[in-house]
Structure formats: C-alpha cells, structure tokens
Amino acid sequence: MVKFKHVVPFASLFLIGILYVLSLFSHPAYIGIGEVGDYEGRTVVVNGMLTGMVPLESGAGILSVRDTNDSSLRITLFVQKMPGHLSYGDLLSATGKVERYENEWEIIVDSASDIIVTGNSGDNFTKLWQLSQDPARFSGIMVNVPAELYNPHSTYFYLKDGGFKLKVLCPADFAGNFTSGESIAVAGIFSYDPDNLAYYLDARCSGAASAAFTE
C-alpha cells in the first residue's frame, strides 16, 4: 500500500511538469527563421529583414522576410492588419503563429503591434568592394552605398569607388540632378540581372528612392 506521504511529492512533481509544459506554449519561442518548421502551431518571435510587401484590399498584407546573415533563409508573414511606414530593408521583429500554407511555412501575425521595426539595413554604409567580395550575402536586401557618380542617364547611372563600379537604376530624370564626379550615397535593393549576368542597385523601389540620394 502506497503511503500518503509518498503520494504528495509525486503529485507535486507531476503538477510542476504540467505547468512547465503549459509554459512552453503560453510564451512565444524566440527562434531563427531556419527553425520555423520545428514550431508548427506555436507562437514564435523571429527577427529578419523585410524584402517584400503585398498589401491586400482587406487591410491585411503579406510580408517577405529573410535572415540577415543567410539570404537563403526566408519566411512569409501573413499580417491581419498591415502596419504603416514599413520600408524595404527594415530590420524587424515579428510575433505570430507558425502554420503551413500550400506546403510552405508561414507565420500568422494578428496585429500590427506584433511587428516591431528595429532599424533599416540602409542606415549603415556598404562599400562597393564589400558588395563585390560577397554579393550573395547582400542580394535582395537594401544597402546604402557611398561612391562617386559617373555617366548619368535619365533612368540610370553608375557608381565607382577605386576599381569597383555598379549600375544604379533610378526614377526617371533623377540622375539629372547630379553631375559626374559628385560624391553621393545611394540606397536601394542590391539585385541580380540573370540576362546580363551582373548585379545592380535598384533605387526605384518604394522607400528607397524618396530619400536615398544625399550629397
């Protein structure tokens, strides 16, 4: 016969175990984008860089986010109510529930307040030599490039710094505000053109061209 004094400690340990398991599900798990698949049905917090936005008529929206260190790690956020003032290249922290949609992982974000912008990848300067040295690392993200402008055209111009150069696509006639030889800083999405097998800077995108060019 089991004595009562032995039952009480066992019951206490069992209760503690249940509370511990419940705590795992009641608090969001802070994870990397590459770990999302291990947390189906759980509420998680992920950090990353905003690379795409698709607003929907309902007020919801779809955000594409990539890992800041590994461009191959990406996740889709379905946001029930889109936050305002988001820009490409924003560094953000998002809280939501992991679900699977059309055989792809996504995170359902209930509220705009569940997305916190912590900065922007374009805030700091990235040199042309850095882009040339490791282009895959910067592909698809916003960078802020200081260099000398040359050969301006109505919809594009070039940047050069030392022995490195980069083509920049810009809003129509924008390059006409500058002359060859000026030192400027340009923010845009570092992109790859498979037809010409070359990288370029796309400064036409929303949030990049409006305040990207400074003398």
N, C-alpha and C positions, 0 to 999 in steps of 0.2 A: 504494500500500500504506500502510495506517494504521500509524504507528509506535506502539510500546508506550507511550512517554512521553505520547502524546496520549490513549490509551485509559484510563489510570489516573485522570486528573482527571475524565473523562466518567463513569466508573463511580462515582467518589466522589460526584459531584453527583447521579447517579441514585439512589444509596443514600440520600443525605440527603433527597431528595424523597420516597422511600418512607417513611422514618422520620417525616417531617413529617406525611404523610397519616395514618399509623397513630396518631400522637399526637393528631390531631384526634378520633379515635374512641375512644381509650383514656381520655381525660379528659372529664368532663362539661362541657357548654357552659352557661354562665350566661346565661339568656335571660329575656325578658319573656313574660308569658302570651300576648300577641298574636303572638309569634313561633313558638309551638309547632308550627304546621303546616309550618314550614320544616325541621323536625328529625325527621322520621319515622324510626324505627329507632335514633335516637341517644339517649344518656344525657344528660339535662339537669338543671339546677338552676333551679327557679322560686321566686319569692317571692310571697306573696299573703296574703289574709285569709280565714279559714275562715268559710263562711256556711252550711254544711250537713253533716250526718253521718248515714250509714246503716250501722250495724253489721250484720254478717251472722253467721249461726249458726256458720259455719266459723272465725270469729275474724278474718276479713278485714273490710274495710269500704270504703265509698265516701265520699269527701270532696269537697265542692264548695268551690272556692277562687276568689276574684275578685281582680282587680288593685286595689291600694289607691288608685290615682288615677283609674281609669276603670272604673265599675261595669258597663260593657257587656262587658268582657273577663273571661271566666270559663273555668275548666278543671276537669275531673273527675279526681280521683286515685283509682285503684284500689289499695288498700293490702293487701298479702298478710297482714299482721298488724297490727291496729289498735293504735296507741299509746294508753296510758292518759292520763287527765287532760287531754283536749282540751276546749276550751270554744268556744262561738260567739264570733267576733270575734278569735280567736287570730291573731296575725301569725306566719307560719311559712315555713320554707324546706324544700322537698321535692326529693329527688333520685330520678329514675326514668327509665324508657324510654318514649319517645313512641310511641304506637300509635293506630290508628284503629279505633273500635268503633261499629257501627251508624251509620256516616257522621259520627261525631263524634270529635274528638281527645280522647285521654285520656293520662294518664301512669301507668304501672305502677310502683308503689313496692314493692320487695321486702321491706323490713324496717321495723319501727317506728323503728329508729335512723336511718333515712333521712329522717325528719321531725323538724325542729328548731323548737321554738316560741321565738320571739324576743321576744314581748311580747303585748299584747292591746289592741285598739282602744279598749276601755273604760277603759284605765288613765288616760287624759287626759280632761279635761272638754271637752264640746262645748256651747256655749250655744244657747239656743232661737233667737236671732237668726241664728246660723250655719246651723242646720237650715232656717230659713225662707228664708234667702238663696240656698241652693244645695241643695235637697232631693235632687235626683238623685244628687249626689255621695255622700250618706250612705245612700241607700236600700239596704236589705238588709244593713247592717252593724251591729255593736254600737257604741253610743255611751253615754257616761256624762254625764248631763245634770243640772247643778245648777240648782235653781229653787225656787220656793215652791209647796207643795202646797195645793190647794183642792178643794172639792166632792168629798170621798171617798165612794165607794160600796163594796159588798162585793167587786166584781171589777174595778173601775177607779177612777181618779181623774184629776185634771188638774194639770198643772204650768203655772205662769205666771211670766214674768220680763219686766218692763216691759210693752210692749204685745203680747207674744207668749204664746201658750198652746199646750198639747199634751195630748192624751188619752193616758193610760197604762193598758194592760191589765195586771192583776197577779193573783197567786194569790188564791184565794177568801179573803175576810176579811182579807187582808193590810193593806189600806188602813185598817182599823180600828185599827191600832197608832199611827196618826198623826192629827193634828187639822189643820184648815185653818189656814194661815198658817205652818206649820213649814217651815224651810229644809232641804231634803234633796238628795241626789244619787241619781239612778236610772239604772241600767244596763239596757239592753235593745236589741232589734233595731228599728231605725228602719224602719217598714213603711208600705206604701200600701194603702188600702182603696178599691178601684175602685167599690164600690157607693155609698159616701158621698163619693167624690172628695176624700179627705182623708188626710193622713199621721197616724200614731200611733206610740206606743212600746210594743213588746211585751216586757214584763218577765216573761212566764210561761215563757219557754224555758229549757232546761237550761243551767246555768252562768251565768244572768243573775239570776234571782230569788233564788238562795240567799244571795248576799252583796252584792246590788246596792243595798240601801237603807241609807243611813247618815245620821245626823242631822248 
